[in-house]
């Protein structure tokens, strides 16, 4: 019975952590701040900001690369935030490789 109660508590904590990850906003940037984006820790893109100097047809490829770079940076920060939240949730317990939680 104790194991079932622990599992239910863990599930409740995971649900709470998921809600918190929706509220955490991470910013990524590229090109020295010419392109910025904000996303949640769960990867939902919220905002994107592009410096007007990049809005030139001949700068199209550079802009595309900077958007991708800003997204990669934000995604890496989001993954780190999720990892920290998970570490707090599991008390530092190392989960097996490939073990997926409902995030």
C-alpha positions as a Markdown table, in Angstrom:
| # | Residue | x | y | z |
|---|---|---|---|---|
| 1 | Unk | 0.0 | 0.0 | 0.0 |
| 2 | Unk | 2.9 | 2.4 | 0.8 |
| 3 | Unk | 4.3 | 2.0 | -2.7 |
| 4 | Unk | 0.9 | 2.9 | -4.3 |
| 5 | Unk | 0.7 | 6.0 | -2.2 |
| 6 | Unk | 4.3 | 7.0 | -3.2 |
| 7 | Unk | 3.4 | 6.5 | -6.9 |
| 8 | Unk | 0.3 | 8.7 | -6.5 |
| 9 | Unk | 2.4 | 11.4 | -4.8 |
| 10 | Unk | 5.0 | 11.2 | -7.5 |
| 11 | Unk | 2.3 | 11.5 | -10.1 |
| 12 | Unk | 0.8 | 14.6 | -8.4 |
| 13 | Unk | 4.3 | 16.2 | -8.2 |
| 14 | Unk | 4.9 | 15.5 | -11.9 |
| 15 | Unk | 1.6 | 17.1 | -12.8 |
| 16 | Unk | 2.5 | 20.1 | -10.7 |
| 17 | Unk | 5.9 | 20.2 | -12.3 |
| 18 | Unk | 4.4 | 20.1 | -15.8 |
| 19 | Unk | 2.2 | 23.1 | -14.9 |
| 20 | Unk | 5.2 | 25.0 | -13.6 |
| 21 | Unk | 7.2 | 24.3 | -16.8 |
| 22 | Unk | 4.4 | 26.0 | -18.8 |
| 23 | Unk | 5.0 | 29.1 | -16.7 |
| 24 | Unk | 8.8 | 29.2 | -17.0 |
| 25 | Unk | 9.9 | 31.3 | -20.0 |
| 26 | Unk | 13.3 | 31.0 | -21.5 |
| 27 | Unk | 15.0 | 33.4 | -23.9 |
| 28 | Unk | 17.3 | 32.5 | -26.7 |
| 29 | Unk | 19.2 | 35.0 | -28.9 |
| 30 | Unk | 21.5 | 35.0 | -31.8 |
| 31 | Unk | 23.5 | 37.5 | -33.8 |
| 32 | Unk | 24.4 | 39.5 | -30.7 |
| 33 | Unk | 20.8 | 40.0 | -29.9 |
| 34 | Unk | 19.5 | 40.8 | -33.4 |
| 35 | Unk | 17.2 | 37.8 | -33.2 |
| 36 | Unk | 15.5 | 36.9 | -29.9 |
| 37 | Unk | 12.8 | 34.5 | -29.0 |
| 38 | Unk | 11.0 | 33.5 | -25.8 |
| 39 | Unk | 9.6 | 30.0 | -25.3 |
| 40 | Unk | 8.3 | 28.0 | -22.4 |
| 41 | Unk | 10.4 | 25.3 | -20.8 |
| 42 | Unk | 8.2 | 22.8 | -22.6 |
| 43 | Unk | 9.2 | 24.3 | -25.9 |
| 44 | Unk | 6.1 | 26.4 | -26.8 |
| 45 | Unk | 7.3 | 29.5 | -28.8 |
| 46 | Unk | 5.8 | 32.6 | -27.3 |
| 47 | Unk | 7.6 | 35.6 | -28.9 |
| 48 | Unk | 10.1 | 36.3 | -31.6 |
| 49 | Unk | 11.9 | 39.6 | -32.1 |
| 50 | Unk | 13.9 | 40.5 | -35.2 |
| 51 | Unk | 16.0 | 43.6 | -35.5 |
| 52 | Unk | 14.8 | 45.8 | -38.4 |
| 53 | Unk | 18.3 | 45.8 | -39.9 |
| 54 | Unk | 17.8 | 42.2 | -40.8 |
| 55 | Unk | 14.6 | 42.7 | -42.8 |
| 56 | Unk | 16.3 | 43.0 | -46.1 |
| 57 | Unk | 15.9 | 40.6 | -49.0 |
| 58 | Unk | 19.7 | 40.1 | -49.3 |
| 59 | Unk | 19.8 | 39.2 | -45.6 |
| 60 | Unk | 17.2 | 36.4 | -45.8 |
| 61 | Unk | 19.6 | 33.5 | -45.3 |
| 62 | Unk | 21.4 | 35.2 | -42.4 |
| 63 | Unk | 18.0 | 35.9 | -40.8 |
| 64 | Unk | 16.9 | 32.3 | -41.2 |
| 65 | Unk | 20.2 | 31.0 | -39.7 |
| 66 | Unk | 19.9 | 33.4 | -36.7 |
| 67 | Unk | 16.3 | 32.3 | -36.0 |
| 68 | Unk | 17.4 | 28.7 | -35.9 |
| 69 | Unk | 20.4 | 29.6 | -33.7 |
| 70 | Unk | 18.2 | 31.5 | -31.3 |
| 71 | Unk | 15.7 | 28.6 | -31.1 |
| 72 | Unk | 18.5 | 26.1 | -30.5 |
| 73 | Unk | 19.8 | 28.2 | -27.6 |
| 74 | Unk | 16.4 | 28.7 | -26.1 |
| 75 | Unk | 15.7 | 24.9 | -26.5 |
| 76 | Unk | 18.9 | 24.0 | -24.7 |
| 77 | Unk | 18.1 | 26.4 | -21.9 |
| 78 | Unk | 14.6 | 24.9 | -21.7 |
| 79 | Unk | 16.0 | 21.3 | -21.6 |
| 80 | Unk | 18.3 | 22.4 | -18.7 |
| 81 | Unk | 15.3 | 24.0 | -16.8 |
| 82 | Unk | 13.4 | 20.7 | -17.3 |
| 83 | Unk | 16.3 | 18.7 | -16.1 |
| 84 | Unk | 16.7 | 20.8 | -13.0 |
| 85 | Unk | 12.9 | 20.5 | -12.3 |
| 86 | Unk | 13.1 | 16.7 | -12.7 |
| 87 | Unk | 16.1 | 16.5 | -10.5 |
| 88 | Unk | 14.2 | 18.3 | -7.8 |
| 89 | Unk | 11.2 | 16.1 | -8.3 |
| 90 | Unk | 13.1 | 12.8 | -8.1 |
| 91 | Unk | 15.4 | 14.0 | -5.3 |
| 92 | Unk | 18.5 | 13.4 | -7.6 |
| 93 | Unk | 17.5 | 9.8 | -8.3 |
| 94 | Unk | 19.2 | 8.8 | -11.6 |
| 95 | Unk | 16.6 | 7.4 | -14.0 |
| 96 | Unk | 17.5 | 4.7 | -16.5 |
| 97 | Unk | 18.6 | 5.8 | -19.9 |
| 98 | Unk | 15.7 | 6.2 | -22.3 |
| 99 | Unk | 13.2 | 6.5 | -19.4 |
| 100 | Unk | 10.6 | 9.0 | -20.5 |
| 101 | Unk | 8.4 | 11.0 | -18.2 |
| 102 | Unk | 5.2 | 12.6 | -19.4 |
| 103 | Unk | 6.8 | 15.9 | -20.3 |
